[in-house]
Amino acid sequence: MKELLQVSASPHIRSKRDINKAMRLVIIALIPTLIFSTYLFGIRALIIVLLSIITSVVCEAVMERMLGRNISITDGSAILTGILLAFNLPPGVPFWIPIVGSAFAIIFAKQLFGGLGYNFINPALAGRAFLMASWPWAMTKEWLAPVNGTLSGIDGITSATPLNLLKNAANYGDPHFVIKHLNEFATIKNLFIGKVGGCIGETSALLLLIGGIFLIIIGITDYRIVVGYLGSFILLALVLPTRGSLLFHLFSGGLFLGVFFMATDWVTSPITKKGRWIFGIGCGVLTMVIRVWGGYPEGVSYSILLMNVFTPLIDRLTRERVFGEIRKGKK
Amino acid sequence: MAKGFSGGVHPHEEKYTEKIAIEAMPLPKRVYIPFSQHTGKPALPLVKKGDEVKVGTKIGEADGFISSSVHSSISGTVVDIKKYPHPVVGESLCCIIESNNQDEWEQGVKVKQNYESLSRKELIEIIKEAGIVGLGGAAFPTYVKLSPPEGKKIDTIIINGCECEPMLTADHRLILEYPIGIIEGAGLFQRVLDAPRLIFAIENNKLDAADVLKKEGVEVVILKTKYPQGAEKQLIKAVLNREVPRGGLPMDVGCVVQNVGTAYAAFQAAKYRKPLIDRVVTVTGDGIKEPKNLLVRIGTRAIDVINHCGGYTNPPKKIIFGGPMMGIAQFTDEVPVIKGTSGIIVRARAQTFPEGPCVRCASCIDVCPMGLMPTEIYKFVKNRRFKTAKEFGALDCIECGCCAYSCPARIPLVHYIKYGKAEIRRTEKK
């Protein structure tokens, strides 16, 4: 008998982009920021990132082995989680912090919920929230001033990150004086290029913006979440009673890291097009609400985590319009 | 005004044969003509073992309204009527004819007829008798499309020359080489349906074909090269900005879409009384020595066609009938070319795509031209929740393959949805 030919259902071709490639592209988009952060905060920042990556990958492999799953560490998702978690840590944290945090992220937030594709919250943000709740002193006090810059981005004020200054201006001198300096062009410029204190991966708005736009152009990141997030954020920054200017709010804190690299996480954001708008807008609103009225100076990570939890509900309530379906209200 | 539809993908075109002229393939020694080559009921056999047949002899009679007659494509003797591999349904009743190498045509065929004076009824009858079906792939009997029920007014006929499937060039070559016949055939459709407007739709990767048609003075609409531009509903949306309602037909929005090959076949039927006994097939792929566009008699086995193209480069791993996006993989190279076979693609390398977990990237949703959520339907089918799959529009799926093509987790979404559709239909029948 002749050898039978291979049969399979159509289509018989696939696009070149698989999960591994997509993950690699996201990692590439983060590399400029990593290099810049290493320059700003020294080799210490790089070590934290590497520790976080190694722990993530090891935990992933061990968990998958124990749970009888295929070992999938080559797909790059654990590496990405490691990088993102480290990017959310202050550069001065003790070295055990990234290890504990990424272990929590992979073991509890990702693998115990079923591994890649099944986690309902962003593992990196879950890891950060866990660290914030357990060791707040390490997560809020261990800032380092960048080379040739100050923690606040303002000459003369060396302590406290910009958003901290905005929230607690009175603790650092004459509030009017402090706020005035925060909204100055020089400060905004420092914020934009990243000559300012903050978490390892959040300082340079410029580099994050470049990486984020790169991902939108090549079609990995969905523009709806980004536009929804930034749009609602900008609107509220103009409307809500805050002493920070629009540009100050845009370039300070972890906004761009959150908008371009965490809110847009495939697994934990809605799949419907309408849902992605709602998700993005929700993130923007919550971020600004926390910044203005919340107990924390920064609201990016908690807003995204909260919206992650809403994702299944958003997906359920929004649905795509099927071709040829007659819209309600139309004849 | 932008001409388009939402969704779709851009696979590599790989149209290697677009510059190669159509060549008539020498007659095969034997043909294997299935009685079912169309949507609808199989034709009823009219011949038996030992009968002599000529080219164009009707060997199968249409059975019911949605069916089509079948004709002999060579002259010779019926050597057997039995089950034989079929490119679409796996196996079906087939008439095997041994050639006498004479190529004698049935009386009256190939004689020029005066068809201008024929009435609409006569034209429909001729197209029905000639066994003409849609040559784009679905093989829906053409005369049925030309007989809309009372009260359905058709205002526009779209002649589909998109050929959006990668690798295929049969329609492209046909337009370049036989534009007059296509236009005449399209004119017949227009007369039959009394439609005021006739539009030729061409993708902008075939501007030479568009120019040829424009020179003849017909209305040509040039569309973006995007798959699946040639899908009936998407084409109507792109050309006329009309949306065929869910579960509806193009005639519900006053349209009829016909493939260029079908128009050409209708022209040949009217002018020469020539039944549908051959078609243009693109033979291509890395497993083929000399890729070609061939005029092939219906019933010729794939292996005979491939041998005419210099044979295999390497032992074949996969043979696809149709295009790479919607074509059907064959288990043997002995299946015959049928009316709906637009291409034969031979792959010398086996390609498998291991299925990963869905990462909810939603690219399947973004590319679905029907506005469906393939990943949701796939999950419901996997969990045997067929009712919910139906609620999510599983039956609206046109199986174009955009979702599975773009899925980074390599989930064979179309495979799951096809299975789900079959299960939904099975339970509904009960």
HADDOCK unambig.tbl for C-alpha pairs under 7 A between the chains (distance, minus, plus):
assign (segid A and resid 4 and name CA) (segid B and resid 331 and name CA) 5.51 0.50 0.50
assign (segid A and resid 4 and name CA) (segid B and resid 332 and name CA) 6.12 0.50 0.50
assign (segid A and resid 5 and name CA) (segid B and resid 317 and name CA) 5.44 0.50 0.50
assign (segid A and resid 5 and name CA) (segid B and resid 318 and name CA) 5.42 0.50 0.50
assign (segid A and resid 5 and name CA) (segid B and resid 330 and name CA) 6.82 0.50 0.50
assign (segid A and resid 5 and name CA) (segid B and resid 331 and name CA) 4.75 0.50 0.50
assign (segid A and resid 5 and name CA) (segid B and resid 332 and name CA) 6.11 0.50 0.50
assign (segid A and resid 6 and name CA) (segid B and resid 317 and name CA) 5.89 0.50 0.50
assign (segid A and resid 6 and name CA) (segid B and resid 318 and name CA) 5.18 0.50 0.50
assign (segid A and resid 6 and name CA) (segid B and resid 331 and name CA) 6.51 0.50 0.50
assign (segid A and resid 7 and name CA) (segid B and resid 318 and name CA) 6.89 0.50 0.50
assign (segid A and resid 7 and name CA) (segid B and resid 329 and name CA) 5.01 0.50 0.50
assign (segid A and resid 7 and name CA) (segid B and resid 330 and name CA) 6.15 0.50 0.50
assign (segid A and resid 7 and name CA) (segid B and resid 331 and name CA) 6.13 0.50 0.50
assign (segid A and resid 8 and name CA) (segid B and resid 329 and name CA) 6.19 0.50 0.50
assign (segid A and resid 9 and name CA) (segid B and resid 415 and name CA) 5.50 0.50 0.50
assign (segid A and resid 10 and name CA) (segid B and resid 325 and name CA) 5.95 0.50 0.50
assign (segid A and resid 10 and name CA) (segid B and resid 326 and name CA) 5.30 0.50 0.50
assign (segid A and resid 10 and name CA) (segid B and resid 327 and name CA) 6.21 0.50 0.50
assign (segid A and resid 10 and name CA) (segid B and resid 328 and name CA) 6.49 0.50 0.50
assign (segid A and resid 10 and name CA) (segid B and resid 401 and name CA) 6.62 0.50 0.50
assign (segid A and resid 10 and name CA) (segid B and resid 414 and name CA) 6.99 0.50 0.50
assign (segid A and resid 11 and name CA) (segid B and resid 324 and name CA) 5.94 0.50 0.50
assign (segid A and resid 11 and name CA) (segid B and resid 325 and name CA) 4.16 0.50 0.50
assign (segid A and resid 11 and name CA) (segid B and resid 326 and name CA) 5.54 0.50 0.50
assign (segid A and resid 11 and name CA) (segid B and resid 401 and name CA) 5.26 0.50 0.50
assign (segid A and resid 11 and name CA) (segid B and resid 404 and name CA) 6.87 0.50 0.50
assign (segid A and resid 11 and name CA) (segid B and resid 405 and name CA) 6.49 0.50 0.50
assign (segid A and resid 12 and name CA) (segid B and resid 324 and name CA) 5.06 0.50 0.50
assign (segid A and resid 12 and name CA) (segid B and resid 325 and name CA) 5.91 0.50 0.50
assign (segid A and resid 13 and name CA) (segid B and resid 324 and name CA) 6.19 0.50 0.50
assign (segid A and resid 13 and name CA) (segid B and resid 325 and name CA) 6.67 0.50 0.50
assign (segid A and resid 13 and name CA) (segid B and resid 405 and name CA) 6.39 0.50 0.50
assign (segid A and resid 14 and name CA) (segid B and resid 405 and name CA) 4.38 0.50 0.50
assign (segid A and resid 14 and name CA) (segid B and resid 406 and name CA) 6.43 0.50 0.50
assign (segid A and resid 15 and name CA) (segid B and resid 405 and name CA) 5.62 0.50 0.50
assign (segid A and resid 15 and name CA) (segid B and resid 406 and name CA) 5.42 0.50 0.50
assign (segid A and resid 17 and name CA) (segid B and resid 408 and name CA) 5.79 0.50 0.50
assign (segid A and resid 18 and name CA) (segid B and resid 408 and name CA) 3.78 0.50 0.50
assign (segid A and resid 18 and name CA) (segid B and resid 409 and name CA) 6.02 0.50 0.50
assign (segid A and resid 19 and name CA) (segid B and resid 408 and name CA) 4.98 0.50 0.50
assign (segid A and resid 19 and name CA) (segid B and resid 409 and name CA) 5.88 0.50 0.50
assign (segid A and resid 116 and name CA) (segid B and resid 357 and name CA) 7.00 0.50 0.50
assign (segid A and resid 116 and name CA) (segid B and resid 359 and name CA) 6.69 0.50 0.50
assign (segid A and resid 117 and name CA) (segid B and resid 357 and name CA) 6.21 0.50 0.50
assign (segid A and resid 117 and name CA) (segid B and resid 358 and name CA) 5.68 0.50 0.50
assign (segid A and resid 117 and name CA) (segid B and resid 359 and name CA) 4.15 0.50 0.50
assign (segid A and resid 117 and name CA) (segid B and resid 360 and name CA) 6.60 0.50 0.50
assign (segid A and resid 266 and name CA) (segid B and resid 359 and name CA) 6.34 0.50 0.50
assign (segid A and resid 266 and name CA) (segid B and resid 360 and name CA) 5.53 0.50 0.50
assign (segid A and resid 266 and name CA) (segid B and resid 361 and name CA) 4.62 0.50 0.50
assign (segid A and resid 267 and name CA) (segid B and resid 359 and name CA) 5.20 0.50 0.50
assign (segid A and resid 267 and name CA) (segid B and resid 360 and name CA) 5.01 0.50 0.50
assign (segid A and resid 267 and name CA) (segid B and resid 361 and name CA) 6.60 0.50 0.50
assign (segid A and resid 271 and name CA) (segid B and resid 360 and name CA) 6.32 0.50 0.50
assign (segid A and resid 271 and name CA) (segid B and resid 361 and name CA) 6.91 0.50 0.50
assign (segid A and resid 271 and name CA) (segid B and resid 362 and name CA) 5.04 0.50 0.50
assign (segid A and resid 320 and name CA) (segid B and resid 371 and name CA) 5.87 0.50 0.50
assign (segid A and resid 320 and name CA) (segid B and resid 372 and name CA) 6.45 0.50 0.50
assign (segid A and resid 321 and name CA) (segid B and resid 371 and name CA) 5.67 0.50 0.50
assign (segid A and resid 322 and name CA) (segid B and resid 370 and name CA) 5.80 0.50 0.50
assign (segid A and resid 322 and name CA) (segid B and resid 371 and name CA) 4.40 0.50 0.50
assign (segid A and resid 322 and name CA) (segid B and resid 372 and name CA) 5.75 0.50 0.50
assign (segid A and resid 323 and name CA) (segid B and resid 246 and name CA) 6.85 0.50 0.50
assign (segid A and resid 323 and name CA) (segid B and resid 370 and name CA) 4.70 0.50 0.50
assign (segid A and resid 323 and name CA) (segid B and resid 371 and name CA) 5.42 0.50 0.50
assign (segid A and resid 324 and name CA) (segid B and resid 243 and name CA) 5.41 0.50 0.50
assign (segid A and resid 324 and name CA) (segid B and resid 244 and name CA) 5.41 0.50 0.50
assign (segid A and resid 324 and name CA) (segid B and resid 245 and name CA) 4.02 0.50 0.50
assign (segid A and resid 324 and name CA) (segid B and resid 246 and name CA) 4.69 0.50 0.50
assign (segid A and resid 325 and name CA) (segid B and resid 245 and name CA) 6.09 0.50 0.50
assign (segid A and resid 325 and name CA) (segid B and resid 246 and name CA) 5.59 0.50 0.50
